[in-house]
Each structure stands twice: as C-alpha cells, then as structure tokens.
Amino acid sequence: MADVTAAEKPADEGAEKVPEKASKHYTWHGEDGKTIDYTGTAEMVDIFDDKGKAMCHQFCLSYVSDDVDKSDRPVTFLWNGGPGGSSSMVCIGGMGPVRVPTDGTRHLRNTCPVEDNPYTLLQVSDLVFIDAPGTGYSHVAAGYDPKKVWGVDGDGDAMARTVIAWLNEHNAWDRPHYLYGESYGTTRAAVVYRLLGERGVGVDGVVEQSSILDYAVMLPGNDDYYAGMFPVMAATAQSAGVTGQGVSPEDWFAQAMDFVNTTYINALTIAGNLPKDRMQEVAEKMSGFIGLPVDFIMARKLRIELYEFRAHFAQDKGLSHGRYDTRFTEQVYQPVQGDLGFFQMEDPSYDAIQVVYNEVYQKLLRDMGFAGYPNYCGLNIEVNEAWNWNHDMPGVGTAPMPNVAFDIATALRRNPTSHVIFLGGRHDGATPYWNVIHDMAKMYLPDDLAKQVLWHESSNGHMLYADTEALKATTPVLQDFYDLRHQA
C-alpha cells in the first residue's frame, strides 16, 4: 500500500486551519542527579489516503532528546485506548517527562504538584504521544467520512500512517522504533505492529499495558470472562484484608490463577452438568479466595459478574469498589440510583485522577505555546459508540469481534527479532491479566518466537501510572526490555 509523504501533499488538500506547531526546550532532572536536555513539540500532523485525499489532522506531542547523535536512540509512539480516548493520561500519568504524583488510593486534590517524572521512558527513548482520530485535538479532515477511521481496521490504518508521517517530518527513519499501547491502545498497537511491517517499517518492540486482545470475552456468558475476573477479585479481597492473610500478594494472585487453570475453568465448562456437590465444593474454594458467601456464589452458578462483586463485596461498610483499580472505593448509591449502566460506568479509581490529569496536561501544552482548540476531548463517547468492531484478522478473514493476538503472532513471525512485553496489574478489572496470557497461549508460538514475548505483573489496576510503587517496579523492567534490541 502506497503512502503519501509530506513532499507529495496536494497543494489544495489539508487547507483546513489548524493550530501552529509549538516547541520549547526543557531539562529533565532525575533522582540520581542525571539530567536530559530535550525539546517538547506539540503539532498537528496531516495524513492522507493512497489517492492523496486528506484523512485526518493528527495531534502529536513529542519529547525528543537534544543529543546530536540519535542513531541508536529509539523513538516510541504511545497512545491510550477507549476506543475514543486520547493519549493524555499515559503521557502525564507516568511515561512522559513530567507527571502528577498519586497518593495511594486517595482522591487527588484539584491542585496537585507536578514533578519531573523519575520513571519516564524518556530515559531510554524519545516519545511521541498520538491522539487517535476524533480524540484529544485530532480530528477527521473536512469532507472525509469518520466511519472510515472509527473502527479497528480504519483506526489502525490511520495510526500507522501517522507514525510514518511523523518519521518523514522528523527524518527519523534510521532510529529504532517502538510502540506503546494502553487498554484498547494494546489492540491498536497489535494492528499497527502488523501494518507497519507490511508497509516496510520495522518495529523493534511493542509494550502492551493493560491488554485486551480477544473481544469475544465481552460477550454474555463467555466462560473466559469469569475466569479472567476471578484472580482480580481474589487480589481485591486480599488487599481489603478479608482473604489471603499471611500470603504475599504475588503468591496469592498466583494461587488464584492456578485455581482458575486447574479447577474453576473446568467447572465453568461443565456448567449445568456439574454435580451439585462438586459445585458446592468449588463454591467453597471460591469463597476462600474472593470473600463472598458460598450461598451467594451458588445462587449465581459460580459465575460472578464484576459489577456484582463491586456492589456486594463491601456493602456492609456502605462502599462499592472500582473497576479500573478495584482497591479504590466510594460511597454506595441510593436505591433509586439502581440503573446498572450508570453504576458500571462510575469508577472511583478514574474519578481520583482524571480531572487533575487533564488540567495539568492543558497547562503543559499552554506552557509550550500550543494554542490548541476550545475543547480537548479526553474521551469521545461519539467515537466509542460509533466504533466498527469488524476486523480483518490475518489468515482468518473478517470477524465481527476482533482477536488481535493473531496480528501479534503474524507480526512476530515476520519479524522474529522484535519483542513484545505485556504489563498486567493484579487489580485491573477492565482488562484482566489472565485473559491476555490465555489469548497468547492459544497462538501456540514455537519456542523461538515465544521467547520474544515477555510478561510483567505488578500491584496496579488498569492505569499502571496511577500506582507509584508499580510504576517504580516496572521502570527497570522496561529499561531492560529496550536493551533487548542489542542482543544478537
């Protein structure tokens, strides 16, 4: 598939007025006295289809080291998920050069300190945060149909074109290239990983944080949904002091994962044919892990929805638990507020950081001199609701629910020197860690490719960067991951 470079842009295309590029020089100060001089740049990057028609005006926020020799310095392209989410949270939360420090499971004050981020990826790579079409400041060009880019494949195509356009604009073709996705952004990264290879762009590594690959797990009654949620519930019950006392969080989570693989998934599969005494036995073991009464578990035939766990686990204390990070709690709602959709979308772990992150991010852009637009759309519900979930899976064909594990396996087979790392949190109720392990296991990668895939589990929920201890523990893991490109 041909790509339109900056030199080939038609003179009458992309004429829509967009904010001008802004840049500013900074110095990052690390805890050990190390410093990095870098330039922050906020800009709109135009992308075009194969016929030269303007598709989107893409907002890119880059942080580039001022070192003259960048021949071995990677450039990493980062984004969040949604779909419909901008890249601001993964930037200001933990991967960019400045961050808002969090305070455990406490709600941040509206005015928070900002610090040079001791955990930033800028220590090992230049960074380019890209807002997907329709999110942040990125928007679809006038006259171009948004439906073409608001979907699994259209979005992947647009983001791959954005990566290529940025490489062209910044003359960065001789650099190692990495991708970093969070949440739905891991789905996007998997597709872009494959597409870039097909378009002649080598990818050295992909970081998948809080991953979701196979969306069939979201269908009602899918056994894998309940299997994936169980270890998250067990970790939550332990952190609340109800179960798992005297066992390390790592060992408790491992025990819950093992229980799923050896006992729970089998009981779910047998379903209504499971003898009642056996169901009782499994329910008792489940109760020992997740702290819910045996009768409650039996009444639901061993299938516990996350919203039920969140609502019932601490109801005696007048609390409900979060989804993104199940350690966070908030006051339960009044009985009249019983709308299930409303409850499922409420999340104290999101409320605790979202407003502060957005305000600091906007201040950062204004400090850089970027004017932006009247509204920065951190989460565009219109994009989310209009999303086309069809995916042309390599070697499979078009499927109505994507499974991008096939994209990762295909890209790895074509590029066996690249690496992928999956970062998972024990308290992530949005994209449970068990599921991505299971999804990749079903790819049956041969040993020489399986060794290119790495795994890292930590204490966080969905947003790794909102858990300072997890972010601190993950930093050396990511630094080692980037060093893998030097291995023979």
C-alpha positions in Angstrom: 0.0 0.0 0.0 1.5 3.3 -1.0 2.0 6.1 1.5 1.8 9.8 0.7 4.8 11.7 2.1 5.0 15.4 3.0 6.5 16.3 -0.3 3.6 14.7 -2.2 0.8 16.5 -0.4 -1.5 18.2 -2.9 -1.5 21.9 -2.6 -5.3 22.2 -2.2 -5.5 19.5 0.4 -5.1 20.0 4.2 -6.1 23.6 3.8 -8.2 23.5 7.0 -6.7 25.9 9.5 -5.1 24.1 12.4 -3.1 25.3 15.3 0.6 26.1 14.6 3.4 23.9 15.9 4.9 24.9 19.2 8.2 23.8 20.7 10.1 24.5 23.9 13.4 23.3 25.4 13.4 21.7 28.8 15.8 19.8 31.2 14.7 16.7 33.0 16.2 16.1 36.4 16.4 12.5 37.7 16.7 11.4 41.3 20.3 10.3 40.9 21.4 13.7 39.5 21.1 12.6 35.9 19.8 15.2 33.5 18.4 15.1 30.0 18.0 18.1 27.8 15.1 17.7 25.5 12.6 19.5 23.3 8.9 19.2 23.6 6.9 19.8 20.5 3.1 20.0 20.0 1.9 19.8 16.4 -0.8 18.7 14.1 0.4 16.1 11.6 -1.7 15.7 8.4 -2.3 12.2 7.0 -3.6 11.3 3.5 -5.1 8.2 1.9 -3.5 6.5 -1.1 -5.2 8.9 -3.5 -3.8 12.0 -1.8 -7.1 12.9 -0.1 -6.7 14.4 3.4 -7.9 12.0 6.1 -7.1 13.4 9.5 -5.3 16.2 11.3 -3.4 14.2 14.0 -2.2 15.8 17.2 1.2 14.6 18.2 3.1 15.6 21.4 6.7 14.6 21.2 9.6 14.8 23.6 13.0 14.4 21.8 16.4 14.4 23.4 18.7 17.2 22.3 21.6 14.8 21.8 23.1 15.2 18.4 23.7 11.5 17.7 20.4 9.7 17.8 21.4 6.7 15.7 20.8 4.2 18.5 18.2 6.2 20.4 14.7 4.7 20.0 11.5 6.6 19.3 8.4 5.3 20.9 4.8 6.0 19.7 2.3 5.9 22.5 -1.5 6.1 22.8 -4.3 5.2 25.2 -7.5 3.4 24.4 -11.2 3.7 24.7 -11.8 3.5 21.8 -12.3 7.2 21.9 -9.6 8.0 24.5 -6.8 10.5 23.9 -3.2 9.9 24.8 -3.0 12.5 27.6 -3.3 10.1 30.6 -0.4 7.8 29.6 1.6 11.0 29.0 1.0 13.0 32.1 0.4 9.9 34.3 3.7 8.1 34.0 5.5 7.8 30.7 6.2 11.5 29.9 9.0 13.6 31.4 6.6 15.2 33.9 3.9 13.6 36.0 1.3 14.1 38.6 2.3 12.0 41.7 -0.5 9.9 43.1 -1.3 9.2 46.7 -2.2 5.5 47.0 -6.0 5.1 46.7 -6.8 8.6 47.8 -8.6 11.1 45.6 -6.2 13.8 44.3 -6.8 17.4 45.2 -7.8 19.6 42.3 -4.5 21.5 42.6 -1.6 19.0 42.7 2.1 19.3 42.5 3.9 18.3 39.2 7.3 16.7 39.3 10.0 15.7 36.9 9.0 12.1 36.4 11.7 9.7 37.8 10.1 6.8 35.9 9.8 8.4 32.5 10.5 6.4 29.3 12.5 9.5 28.1 15.4 7.9 29.9 15.6 5.2 27.2 13.6 6.6 24.2 12.3 9.7 22.6 8.5 9.8 22.9 5.6 10.7 20.6 2.1 10.7 22.1 -0.5 10.4 19.4 -4.2 11.2 19.8 -6.3 8.8 17.7 -8.8 10.4 15.2 -11.6 12.1 17.0 -9.8 12.2 20.3 -7.9 14.9 22.0 -7.1 17.5 19.4 -7.0 15.0 16.5 -9.9 15.2 14.1 -11.1 13.9 10.8 -10.5 16.2 7.9 -13.4 18.1 6.4 -15.1 16.0 3.7 -13.6 12.7 4.9 -16.0 10.1 6.3 -15.3 9.5 10.0 -16.6 5.9 9.6 -13.5 5.1 7.7 -11.3 5.7 10.7 -13.6 5.0 13.6 -13.1 1.2 13.7 -10.5 -1.4 14.4 -9.0 -1.6 10.9 -9.6 2.1 9.9 -8.1 3.3 13.1 -5.1 1.0 12.8 -4.5 2.3 9.2 -4.8 5.9 10.3 -2.4 5.5 13.2 0.2 3.6 11.1 0.0 6.5 8.6 0.6 8.9 11.5 3.7 7.0 12.6 5.0 7.1 9.0 4.2 10.8 8.6 6.0 11.7 11.8 9.0 9.7 10.8 9.0 11.6 7.5 8.5 15.0 9.1 11.3 14.4 11.7 13.7 12.4 9.5 13.8 9.6 12.0 13.9 6.6 9.7 17.3 5.4 11.0 16.1 5.1 14.6 14.8 2.0 16.4 11.0 2.1 16.5 8.7 1.1 19.4 5.0 1.1 20.1 3.3 1.6 23.5 -0.4 1.0 23.9 -2.7 1.0 26.9 -6.1 -0.7 27.1 -7.8 -0.5 23.7 -4.5 1.0 22.7 -3.0 -2.5 23.0 -5.5 -3.7 20.4 -4.4 -0.7 18.2 -0.7 -1.4 18.8 -1.2 -5.0 17.7 -2.8 -4.0 14.4 -0.3 -1.1 13.8 2.6 -3.6 14.6 1.4 -5.8 11.8 0.5 -3.0 9.4 3.8 -1.2 9.8 5.7 -4.3 8.9 3.5 -4.7 5.8 4.4 -1.2 4.8 8.2 -1.6 5.2 8.6 -0.1 8.7 10.5 -2.2 11.2 9.3 -2.3 14.8 11.8 -3.3 17.4 9.4 -3.7 20.3 5.8 -3.3 21.5 4.8 -2.5 25.0 1.3 -3.7 25.8 0.0 -2.2 29.1 -3.4 -3.5 30.5 -4.1 -5.6 27.4 -7.2 -6.8 25.7 -6.7 -8.9 22.6 -9.7 -11.1 22.1 -13.1 -9.2 22.5 -15.2 -12.4 22.4 -14.6 -12.4 26.2 -17.0 -9.5 26.4 -19.9 -11.5 25.0 -22.6 -12.5 27.6 -21.9 -15.9 29.2 -18.4 -16.3 27.9 -16.5 -18.6 30.3 -13.2 -16.8 29.8 -14.8 -13.6 31.3 -15.5 -15.2 34.6 -12.1 -17.0 34.6 -10.3 -13.7 34.0 -12.1 -11.8 36.6 -11.6 -14.3 39.4 -7.9 -13.6 40.2 -8.7 -9.8 40.2 -11.4 -10.4 42.8 -9.1 -12.6 44.9 -6.4 -9.8 44.8 -9.0 -7.3 45.8 -10.3 -9.4 48.7 -6.7 -9.8 50.0 -5.9 -6.1 49.7 -9.1 -5.4 51.7 -7.9 -7.7 54.5 -10.6 -10.3 54.0 -8.7 -13.3 52.5 -5.2 -14.3 51.8 -3.7 -13.1 55.0 -0.1 -14.1 55.7 0.5 -14.8 51.9 2.4 -12.3 49.7 0.2 -10.6 47.1 2.3 -12.2 44.3 1.8 -15.7 45.7 -1.9 -15.1 46.4 -2.5 -14.0 42.9 -0.5 -16.9 41.6 -2.7 -19.3 43.7 -5.8 -17.7 42.3 -4.5 -18.0 38.7 -3.7 -21.7 39.3 -7.1 -22.3 40.8 -8.7 -20.9 37.6 -6.5 -23.1 35.4 -6.9 -26.4 37.3 -10.3 -26.2 38.8 -12.5 -23.2 38.0 -12.4 -23.2 34.2 -13.3 -26.9 34.2 -16.3 -26.2 36.4 -17.4 -23.3 34.2 -17.1 -25.5 31.1 -19.2 -28.4 32.5 -21.8 -25.7 33.6 -25.2 -27.2 34.3 -23.9 -30.8 34.1 -21.6 -30.2 37.1 -22.9 -32.3 40.0 -24.3 -30.2 42.8 -21.9 -31.5 45.4 -19.0 -30.6 43.2 -20.4 -27.2 42.6 -20.7 -26.7 46.3 -17.0 -27.7 46.7 -15.9 -25.3 44.1 -18.0 -22.5 45.5 -16.4 -23.0 48.9 -13.0 -22.7 47.5 -14.0 -19.6 45.5 -15.3 -18.0 48.7 -12.0 -18.7 50.4 -10.4 -16.6 47.6 -12.8 -13.8 47.0 -14.6 -13.4 50.3 -18.2 -13.6 49.0 -20.6 -16.0 50.8 -20.9 -19.5 49.4 -24.7 -19.2 49.1 -24.2 -16.0 47.0 -21.8 -17.9 44.7 -24.0 -20.9 44.4 -27.0 -18.8 43.6 -25.1 -17.5 40.6 -23.9 -20.9 39.5 -20.2 -19.9 40.2 -20.5 -17.1 37.7 -19.7 -13.7 39.4 -20.0 -10.6 37.3 -17.6 -7.8 38.2 -20.4 -5.4 38.9 -21.9 -7.8 41.4 -18.5 -8.1 43.2 -18.0 -4.4 43.2 -21.5 -3.8 44.6 -21.7 -6.5 47.2 -18.2 -7.1 48.5 -18.1 -4.1 50.9 -21.8 -3.2 51.0 -21.9 -3.8 54.8 -19.4 -0.9 55.0 -21.6 1.3 52.7 -18.9 1.1 50.0 -18.6 -0.1 46.4 -15.3 -0.9 44.7 -13.8 0.5 41.5 -13.4 -1.2 38.1 -10.1 0.2 36.7 -8.5 -0.3 40.1 -10.6 -2.5 42.4 -8.8 -1.2 45.5 -10.5 2.2 45.2 -13.9 2.6 47.0 -16.7 5.1 47.1 -20.0 5.6 48.9 -22.7 3.3 47.6 -25.5 4.9 45.7 -29.1 5.4 46.9 -31.5 2.6 46.0 -33.3 4.8 43.5 -30.0 5.1 41.6 -30.2 1.5 40.6 -29.5 1.9 36.9 -26.9 -0.8 36.0 -25.4 1.0 33.1 -24.9 4.1 35.3 -23.2 2.0 38.1 -20.9 0.2 35.7 -19.6 3.4 34.3 -19.0 5.0 37.7 -15.4 4.4 38.9 -13.7 6.0 41.9 -10.3 5.0 40.5 -10.9 7.1 37.4 -12.5 10.0 39.3 -9.5 10.2 41.6 -7.1 11.2 38.8 -9.0 12.2 35.6 -9.7 15.9 36.3 -6.3 16.7 37.7 -4.5 14.9 34.9 -6.5 16.9 32.3 -5.9 20.3 33.9 -2.1 19.6 34.3 -1.9 18.4 30.7 -3.6 21.6 29.4 -1.3 23.7 31.4 1.7 21.8 30.0 0.6 22.5 26.4 0.0 26.2 27.1 3.4 26.5 28.7 4.8 25.0 25.4 3.0 27.7 23.5 0.5 25.5 21.7 -2.9 27.1 21.3 -5.0 24.0 20.6 -8.8 24.1 20.1 -11.5 25.3 22.5 -12.1 21.7 23.7 -9.6 18.9 24.3 -11.6 15.7 24.0 -10.1 13.3 26.5 -12.8 10.7 26.0 -15.1 11.0 23.0 -18.2 8.9 23.6 -19.4 9.5 20.0 -16.3 7.7 18.7 -16.8 4.9 21.2 -20.5 4.4 20.3 -19.8 4.5 16.5 -16.9 2.1 16.6 -16.8 -0.6 13.9 -15.6 -3.8 15.6 -15.1 -5.8 12.4 -11.5 -6.8 12.0 -9.8 -8.4 9.0 -7.8 -11.0 11.0 -4.6 -12.2 9.2 -5.2 -15.7 7.7 -8.7 -15.8 9.2 -10.8 -13.2 7.4 -13.3 -10.6 8.6 -14.7 -11.2 12.1 -17.3 -9.2 13.9 -15.3 -9.3 17.2 -11.5 -8.8 16.9 -8.9 -11.1 18.2 -5.6 -9.3 17.6 -3.5 -12.0 19.1 -3.4 -13.2 15.5 -1.9 -9.9 14.5 0.8 -10.1 17.1 1.7 -13.7 16.2 1.8 -12.8 12.5 4.0 -9.7 13.0 6.3 -11.8 15.2 6.6 -14.5 12.7 7.5 -11.9 10.0 9.9 -10.0 12.3 11.4 -12.6 14.7 14.0 -10.2 16.1 11.3 -7.9 17.6 10.0 -8.2 21.1 6.6 -7.8 22.9 6.1 -7.2 26.6 2.8 -7.5 28.4 2.3 -5.4 31.5 -0.6 -6.5 33.8 -2.0 -5.4 37.1 -3.5 -7.6 39.8 -6.3 -5.1 40.5 -7.3 -4.4 36.9 -11.0 -5.2 36.5 -11.1 -3.7 33.0 -8.6 -5.9 31.2 -7.7 -8.9 33.5 -4.2 -10.3 33.2 -5.4 -14.0 33.0 -7.1 -13.3 29.7 -4.1 -11.9 27.8 -2.0 -14.8 29.0 -4.7 -17.2 27.8 -5.1 -15.4 24.4 -1.4 -15.6 23.6 -1.2 -19.2 24.8 -3.8 -20.1 22.1 -1.4 -18.8 19.4 0.9 -21.8 20.2 4.0 -19.8 19.4 7.1 -22.0 18.8 9.9 -21.7 21.3 12.0 -19.3 19.2 9.1 -16.8 19.0 7.7 -17.4 22.4 11.0 -16.3 24.0 10.5 -12.9 22.2 7.4 -12.3 24.4 7.9 -11.1 27.9 5.5 -10.7 30.9 5.4 -8.4 33.9 2.8 -8.5 36.6 2.5 -5.8 39.3 0.3 -4.4 42.0 -1.5 -1.8 39.9 -5.0 -1.6 38.4 -5.7 -0.6 34.8 -3.7 2.6 35.0 -0.1 1.4 35.8 1.0 5.0 36.2 -1.6 5.7 39.0 0.2 3.3 41.3 3.6 4.8 42.1 5.0 1.6 43.6 4.0 -0.4 40.5 5.4 2.3 38.2 8.7 2.3 40.1 8.9 -1.5 39.9 8.2 -1.6 36.2 10.7 1.1 35.2 13.8 -1.2 35.3 11.8 -3.9 33.6 11.0 -1.6 30.6 14.6 -0.3 30.5 15.8 -3.9 30.2 13.2 -4.5 27.6 14.6 -1.7 25.4 18.1 -3.1 25.8 17.0 -6.4 24.2 17.4 -4.8 20.8 21.2 -5.1 21.3 21.1 -8.8 21.7 22.4 -10.9 18.9 
